[in-house]
Amino acid sequence: MTRICDDFAYGDGPVETCFWNETINAAPYPPLAGDLSADVAIVGGGYTGLSAALHLAEAGQNVVLLDEQQPGWGASGRNGGFCCLGGSHTDSASLTRRFGATEAREYFLTERDAISLVDDLLARHEIKADTHSNGETVLAHRKKDLRALEKKAREISDLYGVSADLMSKADLTTQGMGGSFHGGLTIPLGFALNPRKYALGLADAAQKAGASLYGQTPVSKISGQAGQFRLTTPQGTIEAKKVIIATNGYGRESVPNWMAGRYMPAQSSVIVTRPLTEAERQAQGWTSLQMSYDTRTLLHYFRLMPDGRFLFGMRGGLRTSSKADQGVRHLIRRDFERMFPAWRGVETPYYWSGFVCFARGLTPFAGPVPGQDGMFAGFAYHGNGVAMASYSGAVLAEQVLGRQTLRHPKAILSPPGRFPGGRSRRWALWPAYLAYGLSDL
Ligand SMILES: Cc1cc2nc3c(=O)[nH]c(=O)nc-3n(C[C@H](O)[C@H](O)[C@H](O)COP(=O)(O)OP(=O)(O)OC[C@H]3O[C@@H](n4cnc5c(N)ncnc54)[C@H](O)[C@@H]3O)c2cc1C
């Protein structure tokens, strides 16, 4: 089983002090012990795999989902909880060049649909996930970024058919988003949630719909072909007619071999404060529950949560060792204090990190694996997978069933190419981060 980062990243070290773990208890799903057969086997129990499992089980399929740790253990149980637009890391002009204007538009409407899908899943399955925030607000960290926000406001209206609200510095202060920002743009799409409650709620819904979920069950090999795939795990095998790969940044080069070189794990990190007092919130001028991020390419994302704690996230490091992780904890704390100076003395007892995932073409993938009839994969949401991974799972379920009620835009059906550099491909992130960091100054 070939993984491309240090073992530390695939263990519990990065989530030892994850705040979400304290917000919900869940009985672990048992390991697979014995041999089973299924219509569909799903490898990976994050939003992609869980959403696929739920939709397939609701359609009457016999579904088995396997996670090497536990459902919700990966990025899905540890993210910032921004259920928002995004999923690709590219702009409208390049999507239009690659797929044509109609398909580019289809892709952006898909991003909007993805948010509605999560909203619908939460309501339909009565998942209580501490939702808040009316859309999201982008904050200009430099004066010159205000012009970019004006352009973005026009794009939002063209692409998503909604009107975004431009705000001056004074408007931000009035709305409780005080700080060093020069202005902002509120996009009225999306909301914030507790990601782990959502992930475990999906797992529960999938199980109730009839899917069989297993934890502590790494899939080390997939052999065979459509109609008779065979998945190898330590204590049992699964014979399945169809297979969905939903391993995202935690994938293996060899599960299946087609994945080799096509996913780029990159770390994202988060800190959470103790509950802030009313006086502390007033002192910083930040009292809004609006989920927000800044205009940097290597952006910071943050939100005051309904319980008064402040969540602050940013990109992680390039190395994936325990020592490197502690270094990132120091850096994230430094940025937090710079951006919210009134909270310099406020403790941040919670810190964690995990993998987001990039694809070479910078668009998400949810489609058939080329040359492997009956095998499908969904991954690469470029740091915005709460909505898009959930949607990809639903799209993959439809592809398995041979149906289509949702949008399946070409942009997400286009299989990603391989990154250069093989298993050492993450080194390419060094110059990229350096260039982005300089462009953010
Ligand atoms: C710190 C952080 C903050 C983020 N913030 C946001 C945010 O605010 N908003 C947003 O939209 N997105 C955010 N993201 C990204 C988002 O969390 C992901 O895009 C999304 O969760 C991906 O879901 P997934 O199901 O594809 O993958 P994951 O949730 O990563 O699940 C993959 C699963 O596959 C399992 N697995 C891997 N290999 C095997 C194998 N061989 N056998 C069995 N199981 C296997 C793993 O154990 C894992 O549980 C963030 C991510 C991180 C790490």
PDBQT file of the ligand as one rigid body, heavy atoms in Angstrom, charges set to zero:
ROOT
HETATM    1  C1  LIG A 501      -8.446  21.298   8.031  1.00  0.00    +0.000 C 
HETATM    2  C2  LIG A 501      -9.406  21.263   6.858  1.00  0.00    +0.000 A 
HETATM    3  C3  LIG A 501     -10.318  22.304   6.695  1.00  0.00    +0.000 A 
HETATM    4  C4  LIG A 501     -11.214  22.273   5.623  1.00  0.00    +0.000 A 
HETATM    5  N1  LIG A 501     -12.190  23.227   5.569  1.00  0.00    +0.000 NA
HETATM    6  C5  LIG A 501     -13.173  23.126   4.645  1.00  0.00    +0.000 A 
HETATM    7  C6  LIG A 501     -14.287  24.008   4.685  1.00  0.00    +0.000 A 
HETATM    8  O1  LIG A 501     -14.423  24.832   5.581  1.00  0.00    +0.000 OA
HETATM    9  N2  LIG A 501     -15.215  23.898   3.705  1.00  0.00    +0.000 N 
HETATM   10  C7  LIG A 501     -15.124  22.944   2.719  1.00  0.00    +0.000 A 
HETATM   11  O2  LIG A 501     -15.998  22.905   1.842  1.00  0.00    +0.000 OA
HETATM   12  N3  LIG A 501     -14.100  22.053   2.699  1.00  0.00    +0.000 NA
HETATM   13  C8  LIG A 501     -13.147  22.110   3.646  1.00  0.00    +0.000 A 
HETATM   14  N4  LIG A 501     -12.135  21.179   3.659  1.00  0.00    +0.000 N 
HETATM   15  C9  LIG A 501     -12.113  20.135   2.608  1.00  0.00    +0.000 C 
HETATM   16  C10 LIG A 501     -13.173  19.046   2.851  1.00  0.00    +0.000 C 
HETATM   17  O3  LIG A 501     -13.107  18.638   4.187  1.00  0.00    +0.000 OA
HETATM   18  C11 LIG A 501     -12.896  17.878   1.911  1.00  0.00    +0.000 C 
HETATM   19  O4  LIG A 501     -12.890  18.330   0.576  1.00  0.00    +0.000 OA
HETATM   20  C12 LIG A 501     -13.958  16.774   2.013  1.00  0.00    +0.000 C 
HETATM   21  O5  LIG A 501     -14.183  16.432   3.346  1.00  0.00    +0.000 OA
HETATM   22  C13 LIG A 501     -13.515  15.562   1.215  1.00  0.00    +0.000 C 
HETATM   23  O6  LIG A 501     -14.379  14.483   1.501  1.00  0.00    +0.000 OA
HETATM   24  P1  LIG A 501     -14.011  13.031   0.970  1.00  0.00    +0.000 P 
HETATM   25  O7  LIG A 501     -15.105  12.142   1.377  1.00  0.00    +0.000 OA
HETATM   26  O8  LIG A 501     -13.758  13.091  -0.497  1.00  0.00    +0.000 OA
HETATM   27  O9  LIG A 501     -12.635  12.654   1.653  1.00  0.00    +0.000 OA
HETATM   28  P2  LIG A 501     -12.238  12.410   3.201  1.00  0.00    +0.000 P 
HETATM   29  O10 LIG A 501     -13.238  13.005   4.115  1.00  0.00    +0.000 OA
HETATM   30  O11 LIG A 501     -10.829  12.820   3.362  1.00  0.00    +0.000 OA
HETATM   31  O12 LIG A 501     -12.396  10.843   3.368  1.00  0.00    +0.000 OA
HETATM   32  C14 LIG A 501     -11.521   9.924   2.755  1.00  0.00    +0.000 C 
HETATM   33  C15 LIG A 501     -11.594   8.646   3.587  1.00  0.00    +0.000 C 
HETATM   34  O13 LIG A 501     -10.960   7.602   2.859  1.00  0.00    +0.000 OA
HETATM   35  C16 LIG A 501     -10.410   6.704   3.800  1.00  0.00    +0.000 C 
HETATM   36  N5  LIG A 501      -9.437   5.870   3.080  1.00  0.00    +0.000 N 
HETATM   37  C17 LIG A 501      -8.339   6.260   2.384  1.00  0.00    +0.000 A 
HETATM   38  N6  LIG A 501      -7.725   5.205   1.828  1.00  0.00    +0.000 NA
HETATM   39  C18 LIG A 501      -8.445   4.106   2.166  1.00  0.00    +0.000 A 
HETATM   40  C19 LIG A 501      -8.319   2.714   1.888  1.00  0.00    +0.000 A 
HETATM   41  N7  LIG A 501      -7.336   2.233   1.112  1.00  0.00    +0.000 N 
HETATM   42  N8  LIG A 501      -9.231   1.856   2.426  1.00  0.00    +0.000 NA
HETATM   43  C20 LIG A 501     -10.264   2.314   3.187  1.00  0.00    +0.000 A 
HETATM   44  N9  LIG A 501     -10.414   3.636   3.466  1.00  0.00    +0.000 NA
HETATM   45  C21 LIG A 501      -9.539   4.514   2.958  1.00  0.00    +0.000 A 
HETATM   46  C22 LIG A 501      -9.812   7.610   4.872  1.00  0.00    +0.000 C 
HETATM   47  O14 LIG A 501      -9.665   6.956   6.112  1.00  0.00    +0.000 OA
HETATM   48  C23 LIG A 501     -10.855   8.749   4.930  1.00  0.00    +0.000 C 
HETATM   49  O15 LIG A 501     -11.762   8.595   6.005  1.00  0.00    +0.000 OA
HETATM   50  C24 LIG A 501     -11.184  21.190   4.684  1.00  0.00    +0.000 A 
HETATM   51  C25 LIG A 501     -10.272  20.152   4.850  1.00  0.00    +0.000 A 
HETATM   52  C26 LIG A 501      -9.387  20.175   5.926  1.00  0.00    +0.000 A 
HETATM   53  C27 LIG A 501      -8.423  19.040   6.094  1.00  0.00    +0.000 C 
ENDROOT
TORSDOF 0
